[in-house]
Amino acid sequence: MRDNENLPFELSEYQRRLAVVREGMAERGIDLALVSVPENIYYLTGYTTLGYYMYQTLLVPIDGEPLLLTYIEEKINIERLSWLERFVNYGVGEDPIEVTARTVASLGVAGKTLSIEESGYFFPVRTYRRLVAELSGVTWVDGSGLVESCRLIKSPAEIAYIRGAANAAMAGMVEALATARIGATENQVAAAVYRATLDQGSEYPGSPPYVISGERSGLPHGTWEGRELRENDIVFLEFSGCVKRYSAAMMRTAFLGDPPACVADRATAVIDGLQHAIDAIAPGATSGSVDEACRKAMLSHGFGDHTHETGYSIGVCYPPGWNESHIMNLHPGDETVLRPNMVFHLVPSLIVPELNGHVGFSETVAVTETGCEVLTDKRVPRQLQLLPTGGR
């Protein structure tokens, strides 16, 4: 392990992470872990690239230095951005699975137990089958969650980056609301989001901003489509900031004009549910109890339930998403206990069928030693944002 001025964390933090992963490997009887999830590779090594669509895998032995196998073009990124001293690159025309099999075999793995992240987006079934066929005489197990379980509790340095991402997200929301006027387009609002978040230090986000309006505002995970904003439109906004690949997201809903009761009352219900979730978060609380507090408050307003989890873990991200819901989310009946330095994006919302629309409000929050700190509520109040109708 070598020091590198470009690393986002101290070497001691990477050493700690690697030690925790190896504890998990020992518990599962894993001698060599093949890590392919981009977030996990970055988390363990500092290596980052948008080229993760090319085959790559990090070989983590129970003892000794890890080794990264990537496309040859990425060699410079390994040298400049990570602490890795061992790596193997495959070239143009080479079969990366054959290269992986040779490399793994050279580590003396005969008779040992190897793991693959079977749940990873970027390790398809065909790749898995070929690798298993190429490497005989070993035992394969699922390594999903091995690194993710370590990512759940953030370090102070990680939370500092999340705070930076929250600042960028809040700046984006301010500019989005300032741009959302009658005659402006969803594209112009989205451009304002990008301009402000990037000016505030954000990198490319894990997901594009959700900027949708009017009858389009009910589209789940919808993005801009050139629609011009009109009077009596719902304007739904959700996006993240991203600093050193750490995200913080927020959601606000606005209305162009005087909102009807079907919008204003649902906004009140969602905000009430969000506040109850925030109030329920503390060390020792369970995922399910936070979800229940949110749902119970929202149901008391008579509009029914929201259709998804109350929140999810958020942290390291690459496209296609900014969330860590595969690691942990806040959903009914879940007995997972909250611990200090977990970070969540709380996301209650309600459909407005009368307008084919959608209202939602969200915050990124951190579990503290005594309760909950909201990271994204400093610049745009948690309320239905009423926009002027006097034109641009």
matplotlib code that plots the C-alpha trace (Angstrom):
import matplotlib.pyplot as plt

x = [0.0, 1.5, 0.6, -0.8, -1.6, -4.7, -6.4, -9.6, -8.8, -5.8, -4.0, -5.1, -8.7, -8.1, -6.2, -9.1, -11.6, -9.5, -9.2, -12.9, -13.6, -11.1, -12.8, -16.0, -14.0, -12.7, -16.2, -17.5, -14.4, -13.4, -9.7, -9.9, -12.7, -13.4, -14.8, -16.5, -18.9, -17.4, -18.4, -16.7, -13.5, -13.4, -14.2, -11.4, -8.7, -9.5, -9.4, -12.1, -13.1, -16.2, -14.9, -16.4, -18.5, -15.4, -14.6, -12.7, -12.3, -10.3, -8.7, -8.6, -6.7, -7.3, -3.5, -1.3, -1.8, -4.9, -4.6, -6.7, -7.4, -8.6, -8.5, -5.0, -6.3, -7.1, -3.5, -2.9, -5.9, -4.6, -1.2, -2.4, -5.6, -5.2, -2.9, -2.6, 0.9, -0.3, -2.3, -2.8, -4.1, -5.7, -5.1, -7.1, -8.2, -7.4, -10.1, -10.4, -11.9, -8.9, -6.6, -8.5, -8.4, -4.7, -4.1, -6.2, -4.6, -1.2, -2.1, -2.2, -5.9, -6.3, -8.6, -9.5, -12.8, -13.4, -16.2, -17.9, -20.4, -23.3, -25.6, -23.3, -24.6, -21.4, -20.6, -23.2, -24.2, -22.2, -19.1, -19.7, -20.3, -17.2, -15.0, -16.3, -15.6, -12.1, -11.1, -11.6, -10.5, -11.9, -15.1, -17.2, -19.5, -21.5, -19.6, -22.5, -22.6, -19.1, -17.9, -21.3, -21.8, -18.6, -19.9, -23.0, -21.3, -19.6, -16.4, -16.2, -14.2, -16.9, -19.6, -17.6, -17.8, -21.5, -21.9, -20.2, -22.6, -25.5, -24.3, -24.2, -27.7, -29.1, -27.5, -29.0, -32.4, -32.2, -31.4, -34.0, -36.7, -35.4, -35.6, -39.0, -41.2, -44.1, -42.6, -39.4, -38.7, -37.9, -34.6, -33.7, -34.6, -32.4, -29.6, -29.8, -29.5, -26.4, -24.9, -25.4, -24.4, -21.2, -20.4, -20.7, -18.1, -20.2, -19.0, -21.2, -24.1, -25.2, -28.4, -29.7, -31.9, -35.6, -37.2, -40.8, -43.8, -47.6, -49.1, -45.6, -44.9, -46.5, -43.9, -41.6, -37.9, -38.8, -36.4, -36.7, -38.3, -38.5, -42.0, -42.8, -44.0, -47.5, -49.7, -51.2, -48.3, -46.8, -43.0, -41.3, -37.6, -35.2, -31.5, -28.2, -24.8, -21.8, -18.3, -15.6, -18.3, -20.3, -23.9, -26.5, -29.9, -33.0, -36.5, -38.9, -42.2, -43.3, -46.5, -47.0, -49.9, -52.4, -52.3, -55.6, -56.4, -55.5, -51.9, -51.5, -53.1, -51.0, -47.9, -48.8, -49.2, -45.9, -44.0, -45.7, -44.6, -41.0, -40.8, -42.0, -39.4, -36.7, -38.0, -37.9, -34.3, -31.8, -29.3, -31.2, -34.3, -35.1, -35.5, -39.1, -39.9, -38.8, -40.9, -43.9, -43.6, -43.6, -46.5, -48.7, -48.4, -49.1, -52.1, -53.6, -54.2, -56.5, -54.6, -53.4, -49.9, -46.8, -45.7, -42.0, -39.6, -39.5, -35.7, -32.5, -28.8, -26.9, -23.1, -20.7, -22.3, -21.7, -24.4, -27.1, -28.1, -27.1, -28.7, -27.4, -30.9, -29.3, -27.3, -30.1, -33.5, -36.2, -39.2, -42.0, -41.1, -37.3, -35.5, -32.2, -30.9, -29.8, -26.3, -24.4, -22.9, -25.4, -26.7, -30.1, -32.1, -35.7, -38.1, -41.9, -44.2, -47.8, -49.5, -52.0, -54.4, -56.6, -53.7, -51.8, -49.1, -46.8, -45.7, -42.7, -40.2, -37.0, -33.9, -30.5, -29.9, -27.2, -27.7, -25.9, -24.9, -28.2, -30.6, -30.7, -29.0, -30.6, -28.0, -30.1, -32.6, -30.5, -31.5, -34.8, -37.6, -39.4, -42.7, -44.7, -42.8, -45.2, -43.8, -44.9, -47.0, -45.9, -43.7, -39.9]
y = [0.0, 3.3, 6.8, 9.0, 12.7, 12.2, 9.8, 11.2, 9.6, 8.8, 5.5, 4.6, 4.7, 2.4, 0.0, 0.0, -0.7, -3.6, -5.1, -5.0, -6.7, -9.4, -10.0, -10.6, -12.9, -14.9, -15.3, -16.6, -18.8, -16.8, -17.0, -14.7, -12.1, -10.9, -7.4, -6.0, -3.3, 0.1, 1.7, -1.1, -0.9, 2.8, 2.4, 0.0, 1.5, 5.1, 4.0, 5.7, 5.8, 6.3, 3.4, 0.8, -0.4, -2.2, -5.5, -4.9, -6.8, -6.3, -9.5, -9.2, -12.1, -12.9, -12.0, -9.9, -7.0, -6.7, -6.7, -4.8, -6.2, -3.7, -2.6, -1.3, 2.2, 2.5, 1.9, 5.6, 5.9, 3.1, 4.8, 8.3, 7.8, 4.7, 3.2, 0.0, -1.4, -4.6, -4.6, -6.5, -5.0, -6.7, -5.2, -4.7, -8.1, -10.0, -11.9, -10.4, -13.6, -15.7, -13.0, -13.1, -16.9, -17.0, -14.3, -15.9, -19.3, -17.7, -16.8, -20.4, -20.8, -24.6, -26.1, -22.7, -20.7, -17.7, -15.3, -13.3, -10.4, -12.2, -9.1, -6.7, -4.8, -5.2, -8.9, -10.6, -14.2, -15.1, -13.7, -15.6, -18.9, -18.5, -17.7, -20.6, -22.9, -21.6, -22.0, -25.6, -27.0, -24.2, -23.5, -20.5, -18.6, -15.4, -12.4, -9.9, -7.6, -8.3, -4.7, -3.1, -4.0, -2.0, 1.0, 1.4, 3.2, 6.3, 7.8, 11.4, 12.0, 10.4, 12.5, 15.6, 14.8, 14.2, 17.6, 19.1, 17.2, 18.5, 22.1, 21.5, 20.0, 22.9, 25.4, 23.5, 23.7, 27.4, 28.0, 25.5, 27.3, 30.7, 29.4, 27.7, 30.3, 30.3, 30.0, 28.4, 24.8, 21.8, 21.8, 25.2, 24.2, 21.1, 23.2, 25.5, 22.5, 21.3, 24.8, 25.5, 22.1, 22.0, 25.6, 24.5, 21.7, 18.7, 16.0, 14.2, 12.8, 9.2, 9.9, 12.8, 15.4, 14.5, 17.7, 17.2, 19.4, 19.5, 16.3, 14.8, 15.4, 12.0, 10.1, 8.1, 9.0, 11.3, 13.7, 16.9, 16.7, 20.3, 20.9, 24.6, 25.5, 26.8, 28.3, 25.8, 23.3, 21.1, 21.3, 18.3, 18.5, 15.8, 15.5, 15.1, 16.8, 14.5, 15.2, 12.6, 10.2, 10.7, 11.9, 13.9, 14.2, 16.3, 16.7, 19.7, 20.3, 23.7, 25.1, 27.8, 29.8, 29.2, 25.5, 23.6, 21.6, 18.3, 19.5, 21.6, 19.0, 16.2, 18.4, 18.9, 15.1, 14.3, 17.0, 15.7, 12.1, 13.3, 15.2, 12.1, 10.0, 12.5, 12.6, 8.8, 8.4, 7.8, 5.1, 2.0, 2.7, 0.2, 0.7, -0.5, 1.9, 4.9, 3.7, 3.2, 6.7, 8.2, 6.0, 6.5, 10.3, 10.4, 8.0, 10.2, 12.8, 10.4, 10.2, 6.6, 5.2, 6.1, 3.3, 2.8, 2.7, 5.7, 6.1, 4.4, 4.5, 7.0, 7.4, 6.3, 6.3, 5.9, 6.0, 4.6, 5.7, 7.7, 5.4, 2.5, 0.8, -2.5, -2.1, -0.8, 0.9, 2.0, -0.3, -2.0, -4.5, -4.3, -4.9, -3.5, -1.2, 2.3, 3.2, 6.5, 7.7, 5.9, 8.3, 8.1, 9.8, 10.1, 10.1, 10.1, 11.3, 11.0, 10.8, 13.6, 11.7, 14.7, 16.4, 13.2, 14.7, 14.0, 15.8, 14.9, 16.3, 14.7, 15.2, 13.6, 12.9, 11.5, 9.4, 11.1, 9.8, 11.3, 11.5, 12.9, 15.7, 17.0, 18.0, 19.4, 21.8, 25.0, 27.0, 25.9, 25.5, 22.2, 23.5, 23.7, 26.3, 28.8, 30.2, 33.6, 33.5, 36.9, 35.3, 34.9]
z = [0.0, -1.1, -0.2, -2.9, -2.6, -4.8, -2.4, -0.9, 2.5, 4.7, 4.2, 7.7, 6.7, 3.7, 6.0, 8.4, 5.7, 4.3, 7.8, 8.3, 4.9, 5.8, 9.1, 7.0, 4.7, 7.6, 9.0, 5.7, 5.1, 2.0, 0.9, -2.1, -2.8, -6.3, -6.0, -9.2, -7.9, -8.8, -5.5, -3.6, -5.6, -5.0, -1.3, -0.8, -3.0, -4.1, -7.8, -9.8, -13.4, -15.5, -17.5, -15.2, -18.1, -19.1, -17.3, -14.0, -10.8, -7.6, -6.1, -2.3, -0.7, 3.0, 3.4, 1.2, -1.1, -3.3, -7.0, -9.5, -13.0, -15.5, -19.2, -20.2, -20.8, -17.0, -15.9, -15.5, -13.2, -11.0, -10.7, -10.1, -8.1, -5.9, -3.3, -5.3, -6.1, -7.8, -10.9, -14.2, -17.4, -20.3, -23.8, -26.9, -28.3, -25.1, -23.3, -19.8, -18.4, -19.6, -18.1, -14.8, -14.7, -15.3, -12.7, -10.1, -10.7, -10.2, -6.7, -5.6, -5.0, -5.6, -3.0, -1.7, -1.4, -3.7, -3.7, -6.5, -6.0, -7.6, -7.0, -8.8, -11.9, -13.8, -13.4, -15.7, -15.6, -18.7, -17.1, -13.9, -15.8, -17.9, -14.9, -12.9, -15.9, -16.4, -12.7, -11.5, -8.2, -6.2, -4.2, -5.3, -2.9, -3.1, -1.8, -2.1, 0.9, 2.0, 1.3, 1.5, 5.2, 5.9, 3.9, 6.0, 8.9, 7.6, 9.0, 9.9, 6.7, 4.6, 6.3, 5.6, 1.9, 2.2, 3.8, 0.8, -1.5, 0.6, 0.1, -3.7, -3.7, -1.8, -4.2, -7.0, -5.5, -4.9, -8.6, -9.8, -8.0, -9.2, -12.8, -12.6, -14.1, -16.6, -20.1, -18.8, -19.9, -17.8, -19.7, -18.4, -14.9, -15.2, -16.6, -13.6, -11.3, -13.1, -13.2, -9.5, -8.2, -10.3, -9.3, -5.7, -6.2, -7.3, -9.6, -12.0, -10.0, -9.7, -11.4, -13.6, -11.9, -11.7, -13.1, -14.1, -14.3, -14.8, -15.9, -16.2, -12.5, -11.7, -13.7, -11.3, -11.8, -14.7, -16.2, -18.2, -21.7, -22.9, -21.6, -21.0, -17.5, -17.2, -14.6, -12.2, -12.7, -10.1, -10.4, -8.9, -8.2, -6.9, -7.3, -5.6, -5.1, -5.3, -3.8, -4.0, -5.2, -2.0, -2.5, -0.6, -2.3, -1.6, -3.0, -3.1, -4.7, -6.1, -7.6, -10.1, -8.8, -6.1, -5.2, -5.0, -1.8, -3.5, -3.8, -0.7, 1.7, 0.3, 0.6, 4.3, 4.7, 3.2, 5.2, 8.4, 7.6, 6.9, 10.2, 12.1, 10.4, 11.3, 14.9, 15.1, 14.0, 16.8, 17.7, 18.8, 16.7, 14.0, 10.3, 10.7, 13.5, 11.4, 8.5, 10.8, 12.2, 8.7, 7.4, 10.4, 10.3, 6.5, 6.8, 9.5, 6.7, 4.8, 1.5, 1.7, 1.8, -0.1, -2.5, -1.6, 1.3, 3.7, 3.1, 2.1, 2.9, 0.8, 0.3, -2.4, -5.8, -9.6, -12.2, -12.5, -9.0, -6.0, -3.4, -1.3, -0.9, -1.7, 1.5, 3.8, 3.4, 5.9, 5.2, 7.1, 9.7, 9.3, 12.6, 11.5, 14.3, 13.5, 14.6, 14.7, 11.4, 9.2, 6.5, 4.9, 2.2, 3.5, 0.5, 1.3, -1.5, -2.7, -6.0, -6.9, -9.1, -9.7, -11.7, -12.8, -10.5, -7.6, -4.5, -2.4, 0.0, 1.1, 3.2, 3.6, 7.3, 9.5, 12.6, 15.5, 19.0, 20.3, 17.4, 13.9, 12.0, 8.8, 6.2, 3.4, 5.0, 5.4, 2.3, 1.0, 3.6, 3.8, 2.5, -0.7, -2.8, -4.3, -7.5, -9.0, -12.2, -13.6, -16.3, -16.5]

ax = plt.figure().add_subplot(projection="3d")
ax.plot(x, y, z, "-o")
ax.set_aspect("equal")
plt.show()
